[in-house]
Amino acid sequence: MKQTSRSNIIFVTLAAAFTVLPLSQSASAASQCKGLEIKACGAESGCSWINSYKTKKGKTINAYCRTKPVKKSGTSAPKTSKLPEADKNS
């Protein structure tokens, strides 16, 4: 019984670590631009400045710096050319 309890604790600990690890990495990657002022944001190639704006409901969103979107390459389905219609008399 003692061995099973120890195995369960190790399993739960490892499972939690592998669940949290990817989340912390993506958060750190996304936060390189968070909190930067306009000049610092413009100096970073991976950052983009978003001007303040109002939502449809009238809420004002303050200007902020964000990470530029990453363009995905080669993920779309290849374009197919339109083939000529087959001869209906054949």
MOPAC internal coordinates of N, CA, C and O (Angstrom, degrees):
PM7 1SCF
backbone

  N    0.0000 0     0.00 0     0.00 0    0    0    0
  C    1.4623 1     0.00 0     0.00 0    1    0    0
  C    1.5213 1   110.39 1     0.00 0    2    1    0
  O    1.2310 1   120.15 1   139.89 1    3    2    1
  N    1.3235 1   117.32 1   -40.11 1    3    2    1
  C    1.4501 1   121.60 1  -178.84 1    5    3    2
  C    1.5245 1   110.90 1   -64.62 1    6    5    3
  O    1.2310 1   120.15 1   141.09 1    7    6    5
  N    1.3415 1   117.32 1   -38.91 1    7    6    5
  C    1.4584 1   122.03 1   179.22 1    9    7    6
  C    1.5309 1   110.44 1   -65.12 1   10    9    7
  O    1.2310 1   119.47 1   138.52 1   11   10    9
  N    1.3149 1   118.61 1   -41.48 1   11   10    9
  C    1.4582 1   122.67 1   179.45 1   13   11   10
  C    1.5188 1   110.52 1   -63.62 1   14   13   11
  O    1.2310 1   119.85 1   139.09 1   15   14   13
  N    1.3052 1   117.89 1   -40.91 1   15   14   13
  C    1.4515 1   121.82 1   179.44 1   17   15   14
  C    1.5243 1   110.66 1   -63.90 1   18   17   15
  O    1.2310 1   120.25 1   137.41 1   19   18   17
  N    1.3263 1   117.12 1   -42.59 1   19   18   17
  C    1.4601 1   121.54 1   178.95 1   21   19   18
  C    1.5300 1   109.93 1   -64.93 1   22   21   19
  O    1.2310 1   119.87 1   138.64 1   23   22   21
  N    1.3198 1   117.85 1   -41.36 1   23   22   21
  C    1.4679 1   122.11 1   178.57 1   25   23   22
  C    1.5231 1   110.71 1   -63.50 1   26   25   23
  O    1.2310 1   120.19 1   139.37 1   27   26   25
  N    1.3073 1   117.24 1   -40.63 1   27   26   25
  C    1.4607 1   121.40 1   178.72 1   29   27   26
  C    1.5238 1   111.23 1   -63.88 1   30   29   27
  O    1.2310 1   120.51 1   138.88 1   31   30   29
  N    1.3153 1   116.63 1   -41.12 1   31   30   29
  C    1.4637 1   120.67 1   179.65 1   33   31   30
  C    1.5236 1   110.30 1   -64.37 1   34   33   31
  O    1.2310 1   120.66 1   136.16 1   35   34   33
  N    1.3353 1   116.34 1   -43.84 1   35   34   33
  C    1.4663 1   119.76 1   178.97 1   37   35   34
  C    1.5262 1   110.59 1   -63.59 1   38   37   35
  O    1.2310 1   120.49 1   136.20 1   39   38   37
  N    1.3219 1   116.67 1   -43.80 1   39   38   37
  C    1.4599 1   120.77 1  -179.89 1   41   39   38
  C    1.5277 1   111.44 1   -61.44 1   42   41   39
  O    1.2310 1   120.26 1   133.23 1   43   42   41
  N    1.3207 1   117.11 1   -46.77 1   43   42   41
  C    1.4673 1   121.22 1  -179.22 1   45   43   42
  C    1.5252 1   110.52 1   -63.83 1   46   45   43
  O    1.2310 1   120.05 1   140.08 1   47   46   45
  N    1.3185 1   117.51 1   -39.92 1   47   46   45
  C    1.4606 1   121.59 1   179.12 1   49   47   46
  C    1.5222 1   111.11 1   -63.67 1   50   49   47
  O    1.2310 1   120.48 1   132.84 1   51   50   49
  N    1.3288 1   116.69 1   -47.16 1   51   50   49
  C    1.4626 1   120.51 1   179.04 1   53   51   50
  C    1.5336 1   111.27 1   -64.71 1   54   53   51
  O    1.2310 1   120.38 1   138.53 1   55   54   53
  N    1.3124 1   116.89 1   -41.47 1   55   54   53
  C    1.4614 1   120.31 1   179.10 1   57   55   54
  C    1.5234 1   110.77 1   -61.67 1   58   57   55
  O    1.2310 1   120.24 1   137.69 1   59   58   57
  N    1.3077 1   117.15 1   -42.31 1   59   58   57
  C    1.4651 1   120.77 1   178.59 1   61   59   58
  C    1.5202 1   110.99 1   -65.07 1   62   61   59
  O    1.2310 1   120.56 1   139.05 1   63   62   61
  N    1.3286 1   116.54 1   -40.95 1   63   62   61
  C    1.4671 1   120.39 1  -179.45 1   65   63   62
  C    1.5215 1   110.92 1   -63.98 1   66   65   63
  O    1.2310 1   120.03 1   136.40 1   67   66   65
  N    1.3204 1   117.54 1   -43.60 1   67   66   65
  C    1.4628 1   120.51 1  -179.34 1   69   67   66
  C    1.5260 1   112.22 1   -71.99 1   70   69   67
  O    1.2310 1   119.91 1   158.58 1   71   70   69
  N    1.3084 1   117.78 1   -21.42 1   71   70   69
  C    1.4610 1   121.12 1   176.39 1   73   71   70
  C    1.5231 1   110.76 1   -79.14 1   74   73   71
  O    1.2310 1   119.84 1   138.94 1   75   74   73
  N    1.3118 1   117.91 1   -41.06 1   75   74   73
  C    1.4611 1   122.94 1  -175.96 1   77   75   74
  C    1.5205 1   111.77 1   -80.00 1   78   77   75
  O    1.2310 1   119.44 1   147.22 1   79   78   77
  N    1.3160 1   118.67 1   -32.78 1   79   78   77
  C    1.4597 1   122.26 1  -175.64 1   81   79   78
  C    1.5240 1   112.92 1   -56.03 1   82   81   79
  O    1.2310 1   118.07 1   128.48 1   83   82   81
  N    1.3366 1   121.28 1   -51.52 1   83   82   81
  C    1.4675 1   119.54 1   179.20 1   85   83   82
  C    1.5220 1   112.84 1   -63.13 1   86   85   83
  O    1.2310 1   119.96 1   147.20 1   87   86   85
  N    1.3183 1   117.69 1   -32.80 1   87   86   85
  C    1.4640 1   120.48 1   179.58 1   89   87   86
  C    1.5184 1   110.74 1   -65.99 1   90   89   87
  O    1.2310 1   120.14 1   139.17 1   91   90   89
  N    1.3145 1   117.34 1   -40.83 1   91   90   89
  C    1.4556 1   120.08 1  -178.18 1   93   91   90
  C    1.5206 1   110.78 1   -70.39 1   94   93   91
  O    1.2310 1   119.41 1   146.69 1   95   94   93
  N    1.3213 1   118.74 1   -33.31 1   95   94   93
  C    1.4564 1   121.51 1   179.05 1   97   95   94
  C    1.5196 1   110.78 1   -68.87 1   98   97   95
  O    1.2310 1   119.67 1   136.65 1   99   98   97
  N    1.3262 1   118.24 1   -43.35 1   99   98   97
  C    1.4602 1   119.97 1  -179.87 1  101   99   98
  C    1.5212 1   111.20 1   -68.69 1  102  101   99
  O    1.2310 1   120.17 1   146.25 1  103  102  101
  N    1.3136 1   117.29 1   -33.75 1  103  102  101
  C    1.4582 1   120.26 1   178.50 1  105  103  102
  C    1.5203 1   110.84 1   -66.66 1  106  105  103
  O    1.2310 1   120.36 1   141.16 1  107  106  105
  N    1.3262 1   116.92 1   -38.84 1  107  106  105
  C    1.4622 1   118.93 1  -179.89 1  109  107  106
  C    1.5200 1   110.85 1   -71.09 1  110  109  107
  O    1.2310 1   119.95 1   145.57 1  111  110  109
  N    1.3263 1   117.70 1   -34.43 1  111  110  109
  C    1.4589 1   120.82 1   178.59 1  113  111  110
  C    1.5278 1   110.31 1   -68.30 1  114  113  111
  O    1.2310 1   119.99 1   140.90 1  115  114  113
  N    1.3055 1   117.62 1   -39.10 1  115  114  113
  C    1.4558 1   121.39 1  -178.20 1  117  115  114
  C    1.5252 1   111.91 1   -75.42 1  118  117  115
  O    1.2310 1   119.73 1   160.11 1  119  118  117
  N    1.3112 1   118.13 1   -19.89 1  119  118  117
  C    1.4553 1   120.19 1  -173.78 1  121  119  118
  C    1.5284 1   113.87 1   -92.03 1  122  121  119
  O    1.2310 1   119.20 1  -174.72 1  123  122  121
  N    1.3351 1   119.14 1     5.28 1  123  122  121
  C    1.4683 1   119.32 1  -179.34 1  125  123  122
  C    1.5192 1   111.12 1   -61.98 1  126  125  123
  O    1.2310 1   119.53 1   153.59 1  127  126  125
  N    1.3135 1   118.50 1   -26.41 1  127  126  125
  C    1.4607 1   122.24 1  -178.04 1  129  127  126
  C    1.5315 1   112.78 1  -102.44 1  130  129  127
  O    1.2310 1   120.32 1   163.17 1  131  130  129
  N    1.3089 1   116.99 1   -16.83 1  131  130  129
  C    1.4621 1   121.44 1  -175.40 1  133  131  130
  C    1.5179 1   111.16 1   -59.46 1  134  133  131
  O    1.2310 1   120.87 1   -52.54 1  135  134  133
  N    1.3266 1   115.94 1   127.46 1  135  134  133
  C    1.4556 1   121.61 1   175.37 1  137  135  134
  C    1.5173 1   115.32 1    85.78 1  138  137  135
  O    1.2310 1   119.78 1   178.94 1  139  138  137
  N    1.3305 1   118.03 1    -1.06 1  139  138  137
  C    1.4641 1   119.69 1   179.63 1  141  139  138
  C    1.5237 1   111.14 1   -73.97 1  142  141  139
  O    1.2310 1   120.96 1   -33.11 1  143  142  141
  N    1.3144 1   115.77 1   146.89 1  143  142  141
  C    1.4580 1   121.37 1   174.35 1  145  143  142
  C    1.5260 1   108.38 1   -79.05 1  146  145  143
  O    1.2310 1   120.00 1   -10.15 1  147  146  145
  N    1.3222 1   117.61 1   169.85 1  147  146  145
  C    1.4602 1   122.34 1  -173.08 1  149  147  146
  C    1.5366 1   112.91 1   -58.28 1  150  149  147
  O    1.2310 1   119.77 1   137.96 1  151  150  149
  N    1.3304 1   118.04 1   -42.04 1  151  150  149
  C    1.4670 1   120.34 1  -179.34 1  153  151  150
  C    1.5212 1   111.39 1   -67.85 1  154  153  151
  O    1.2310 1   120.54 1   135.01 1  155  154  153
  N    1.3139 1   116.58 1   -44.99 1  155  154  153
  C    1.4671 1   120.68 1   179.36 1  157  155  154
  C    1.5205 1   110.81 1   -66.02 1  158  157  155
  O    1.2310 1   120.74 1   143.99 1  159  158  157
  N    1.3086 1   116.19 1   -36.01 1  159  158  157
  C    1.4640 1   121.15 1   178.70 1  161  159  158
  C    1.5279 1   110.16 1   -64.51 1  162  161  159
  O    1.2310 1   120.50 1   136.55 1  163  162  161
  N    1.3230 1   116.66 1   -43.45 1  163  162  161
  C    1.4639 1   121.02 1   179.18 1  165  163  162
  C    1.5095 1   113.22 1   -66.80 1  166  165  163
  O    1.2310 1   120.49 1   153.78 1  167  166  165
  N    1.3272 1   116.66 1   -26.22 1  167  166  165
  C    1.4629 1   120.91 1  -179.87 1  169  167  166
  C    1.5267 1   111.99 1   -77.72 1  170  169  167
  O    1.2310 1   119.80 1   158.50 1  171  170  169
  N    1.3101 1   117.99 1   -21.50 1  171  170  169
  C    1.4665 1   122.27 1   179.77 1  173  171  170
  C    1.5222 1   109.66 1   -87.79 1  174  173  171
  O    1.2310 1   120.28 1   -55.80 1  175  174  173
  N    1.3270 1   117.08 1   124.20 1  175  174  173
  C    1.4655 1   120.25 1  -177.80 1  177  175  174
  C    1.5257 1   112.81 1   -68.05 1  178  177  175
  O    1.2310 1   119.78 1   155.11 1  179  178  177
  N    1.3191 1   118.02 1   -24.89 1  179  178  177
  C    1.4542 1   121.26 1  -178.29 1  181  179  178
  C    1.5143 1   114.11 1   -92.99 1  182  181  179
  O    1.2310 1   120.54 1  -173.41 1  183  182  181
  N    1.3478 1   116.58 1     6.59 1  183  182  181
  C    1.4582 1   120.67 1  -176.30 1  185  183  182
  C    1.5249 1   111.51 1  -116.10 1  186  185  183
  O    1.2310 1   121.17 1   -24.03 1  187  186  185
  N    1.3151 1   115.37 1   155.97 1  187  186  185
  C    1.4563 1   121.77 1   179.08 1  189  187  186
  C    1.5281 1   108.95 1  -139.15 1  190  189  187
  O    1.2310 1   120.45 1   -44.51 1  191  190  189
  N    1.3368 1   116.74 1   135.49 1  191  190  189
  C    1.4584 1   121.78 1  -179.70 1  193  191  190
  C    1.5188 1   109.14 1   -87.24 1  194  193  191
  O    1.2310 1   120.47 1   -50.50 1  195  194  193
  N    1.3160 1   116.71 1   129.50 1  195  194  193
  C    1.4656 1   123.09 1   177.63 1  197  195  194
  C    1.5195 1   107.46 1  -108.58 1  198  197  195
  O    1.2310 1   120.41 1   -60.56 1  199  198  197
  N    1.3312 1   116.82 1   119.44 1  199  198  197
  C    1.4678 1   120.92 1   179.40 1  201  199  198
  C    1.5199 1   110.48 1   -70.14 1  202  201  199
  O    1.2310 1   120.86 1   -21.98 1  203  202  201
  N    1.3384 1   115.96 1   158.02 1  203  202  201
  C    1.4612 1   119.69 1   178.70 1  205  203  202
  C    1.5238 1   109.31 1   -67.14 1  206  205  203
  O    1.2310 1   121.60 1   -27.13 1  207  206  205
  N    1.3251 1   114.54 1   152.87 1  207  206  205
  C    1.4725 1   119.91 1  -178.64 1  209  207  206
  C    1.5218 1   109.52 1  -156.01 1  210  209  207
  O    1.2310 1   120.90 1   -12.42 1  211  210  209
  N    1.3245 1   115.88 1   167.58 1  211  210  209
  C    1.4602 1   121.74 1   177.03 1  213  211  210
  C    1.5152 1   109.17 1  -109.39 1  214  213  211
  O    1.2310 1   120.97 1   -40.83 1  215  214  213
  N    1.3325 1   115.75 1   139.17 1  215  214  213
  C    1.4516 1   120.69 1   176.86 1  217  215  214
  C    1.5297 1   109.18 1   -79.64 1  218  217  215
  O    1.2310 1   120.51 1    -7.09 1  219  218  217
  N    1.3152 1   116.64 1   172.91 1  219  218  217
  C    1.4679 1   121.27 1   178.40 1  221  219  218
  C    1.5204 1   111.33 1   -61.30 1  222  221  219
  O    1.2310 1   120.76 1   151.00 1  223  222  221
  N    1.3207 1   116.16 1   -29.00 1  223  222  221
  C    1.4680 1   120.79 1   179.78 1  225  223  222
  C    1.5210 1   112.58 1   -84.28 1  226  225  223
  O    1.2310 1   120.02 1   179.63 1  227  226  225
  N    1.3525 1   117.56 1    -0.37 1  227  226  225
  C    1.4498 1   121.39 1   176.54 1  229  227  226
  C    1.5197 1   115.34 1    93.01 1  230  229  227
  O    1.2310 1   119.62 1  -177.70 1  231  230  229
  N    1.3240 1   118.33 1     2.30 1  231  230  229
  C    1.4610 1   120.94 1   179.62 1  233  231  230
  C    1.5271 1   109.11 1   -77.64 1  234  233  231
  O    1.2310 1   120.63 1   -47.36 1  235  234  233
  N    1.3347 1   116.41 1   132.64 1  235  234  233
  C    1.4602 1   121.15 1   178.35 1  237  235  234
  C    1.5214 1   109.54 1   -87.15 1  238  237  235
  O    1.2310 1   120.85 1   -53.30 1  239  238  237
  N    1.3245 1   115.98 1   126.70 1  239  238  237
  C    1.4588 1   122.80 1   175.44 1  241  239  238
  C    1.5227 1   107.13 1  -102.18 1  242  241  239
  O    1.2310 1   120.30 1   -58.69 1  243  242  241
  N    1.3100 1   117.03 1   121.31 1  243  242  241
  C    1.4638 1   121.74 1  -178.81 1  245  243  242
  C    1.5212 1   110.67 1   -68.88 1  246  245  243
  O    1.2310 1   120.70 1   -26.49 1  247  246  245
  N    1.3296 1   116.26 1   153.51 1  247  246  245
  C    1.4586 1   121.55 1   177.19 1  249  247  246
  C    1.5220 1   109.62 1   -62.34 1  250  249  247
  O    1.2310 1   120.98 1   -31.04 1  251  250  249
  N    1.3429 1   115.73 1   148.96 1  251  250  249
  C    1.4615 1   119.90 1  -179.30 1  253  251  250
  C    1.5302 1   110.49 1  -158.32 1  254  253  251
  O    1.2310 1   121.36 1   -13.99 1  255  254  253
  N    1.3088 1   115.00 1   166.01 1  255  254  253
  C    1.4613 1   122.43 1   178.28 1  257  255  254
  C    1.5234 1   107.51 1  -102.20 1  258  257  255
  O    1.2310 1   120.28 1   -42.90 1  259  258  257
  N    1.3349 1   117.06 1   137.10 1  259  258  257
  C    1.4593 1   120.94 1   179.59 1  261  259  258
  C    1.5178 1   110.46 1  -136.82 1  262  261  259
  O    1.2310 1   120.90 1   -16.65 1  263  262  261
  N    1.2979 1   115.89 1   163.35 1  263  262  261
  C    1.4560 1   121.46 1   176.26 1  265  263  262
  C    1.5227 1   108.98 1   -72.85 1  266  265  263
  O    1.2310 1   120.72 1   -43.45 1  267  266  265
  N    1.3372 1   116.22 1   136.55 1  267  266  265
  C    1.4556 1   120.05 1   177.55 1  269  267  266
  C    1.5187 1   109.33 1   -65.80 1  270  269  267
  O    1.2310 1   120.39 1   -36.01 1  271  270  269
  N    1.3350 1   116.85 1   143.99 1  271  270  269
  C    1.4615 1   119.03 1   177.51 1  273  271  270
  C    1.5318 1   110.15 1   -64.30 1  274  273  271
  O    1.2310 1   120.90 1   -33.26 1  275  274  273
  N    1.3109 1   115.89 1   146.74 1  275  274  273
  C    1.4536 1   121.09 1   178.84 1  277  275  274
  C    1.5229 1   108.19 1   -93.31 1  278  277  275
  O    1.2310 1   121.05 1   -54.17 1  279  278  277
  N    1.3270 1   115.60 1   125.83 1  279  278  277
  C    1.4545 1   119.99 1   178.87 1  281  279  278
  C    1.5190 1   108.72 1   -78.40 1  282  281  279
  O    1.2310 1   120.97 1   -51.07 1  283  282  281
  N    1.3160 1   115.75 1   128.93 1  283  282  281
  C    1.4544 1   120.56 1   177.19 1  285  283  282
  C    1.5192 1   108.00 1   -87.94 1  286  285  283
  O    1.2310 1   120.83 1   -51.41 1  287  286  285
  N    1.3077 1   116.02 1   128.59 1  287  286  285
  C    1.4571 1   119.11 1  -179.50 1  289  287  286
  C    1.5195 1   110.21 1  -109.34 1  290  289  287
  O    1.2310 1   121.45 1   -43.18 1  291  290  289
  N    1.3181 1   114.83 1   136.82 1  291  290  289
  C    1.4565 1   120.66 1   175.25 1  293  291  290
  C    1.5112 1   115.04 1    74.08 1  294  293  291
  O    1.2310 1   119.17 1  -163.71 1  295  294  293
  N    1.3151 1   119.19 1    16.29 1  295  294  293
  C    1.4556 1   120.05 1  -178.66 1  297  295  294
  C    1.5162 1   112.70 1   -94.46 1  298  297  295
  O    1.2310 1   120.12 1   164.21 1  299  298  297
  N    1.3228 1   117.37 1   -15.79 1  299  298  297
  C    1.4538 1   118.75 1  -178.80 1  301  299  298
  C    1.5237 1   109.56 1   -82.73 1  302  301  299
  O    1.2310 1   121.13 1   -23.72 1  303  302  301
  N    1.3121 1   115.44 1   156.28 1  303  302  301
  C    1.4620 1   120.88 1   179.37 1  305  303  302
  C    1.5230 1   108.95 1   -67.40 1  306  305  303
  O    1.2310 1   120.33 1   -37.07 1  307  306  305
  N    1.3231 1   116.97 1   142.93 1  307  306  305
  C    1.4562 1   118.98 1  -179.94 1  309  307  306
  C    1.5237 1   110.88 1   -64.45 1  310  309  307
  O    1.2310 1   121.30 1   -36.47 1  311  310  309
  N    1.3275 1   115.11 1   143.53 1  311  310  309
  C    1.4600 1   119.46 1   179.32 1  313  311  310
  C    1.5177 1   108.95 1   -73.04 1  314  313  311
  O    1.2310 1   121.28 1   -43.07 1  315  314  313
  N    1.3142 1   115.16 1   136.93 1  315  314  313
  C    1.4548 1   119.32 1   178.24 1  317  315  314
  C    1.5125 1   109.05 1  -105.67 1  318  317  315
  O    1.2310 1   121.12 1   -38.36 1  319  318  317
  N    1.3041 1   115.45 1   141.64 1  319  318  317
  C    1.4610 1   118.46 1   177.89 1  321  319  318
  C    1.5150 1   108.76 1   -82.71 1  322  321  319
  O    1.2310 1   120.91 1   -29.52 1  323  322  321
  N    1.2973 1   115.86 1   150.48 1  323  322  321
  C    1.4486 1   120.56 1  -179.35 1  325  323  322
  C    1.5184 1   108.20 1   -78.27 1  326  325  323
  O    1.2310 1   120.84 1   -58.26 1  327  326  325
  N    1.3080 1   116.00 1   121.74 1  327  326  325
  C    1.4549 1   120.60 1   179.73 1  329  327  326
  C    1.5141 1   109.57 1   -81.92 1  330  329  327
  O    1.2310 1   120.36 1   -31.82 1  331  330  329
  N    1.3461 1   116.92 1   148.18 1  331  330  329
  C    1.4675 1   118.48 1   177.34 1  333  331  330
  C    1.5209 1   110.14 1   -64.20 1  334  333  331
  O    1.2310 1   121.18 1   -32.98 1  335  334  333
  N    1.3336 1   115.35 1   147.02 1  335  334  333
  C    1.4605 1   119.84 1   179.54 1  337  335  334
  C    1.5066 1   109.81 1   -65.50 1  338  337  335
  O    1.2310 1   121.07 1   -37.35 1  339  338  337
  N    1.3228 1   115.57 1   142.65 1  339  338  337
  C    1.4714 1   120.68 1   179.55 1  341  339  338
  C    1.5233 1   109.35 1   -68.25 1  342  341  339
  O    1.2310 1   121.04 1   -30.62 1  343  342  341
  N    1.3245 1   115.62 1   149.38 1  343  342  341
  C    1.4566 1   121.15 1   178.58 1  345  343  342
  C    1.5173 1   109.51 1   -64.72 1  346  345  343
  O    1.2310 1   119.69 1   -58.44 1  347  346  345
  N    1.3139 1   118.19 1   121.56 1  347  346  345
  C    1.4542 1   122.40 1  -175.64 1  349  347  346
  C    1.5139 1   112.16 1   -71.59 1  350  349  347
  O    1.2310 1   119.15 1   160.23 1  351  350  349
  N    1.3339 1   119.22 1   -19.77 1  351  350  349
  C    1.4556 1   122.26 1  -177.03 1  353  351  350
  C    1.5324 1   112.18 1   -82.19 1  354  353  351
  O    1.2310 1   118.87 1   168.61 1  355  354  353
  N    1.3127 1   119.77 1   -11.39 1  355  354  353
  C    1.4576 1   121.56 1  -176.19 1  357  355  354
  C    1.4998 1   111.99 1   -79.22 1  358  357  355
  O    1.2310 1   120.10 1   180.00 1  359  358  357

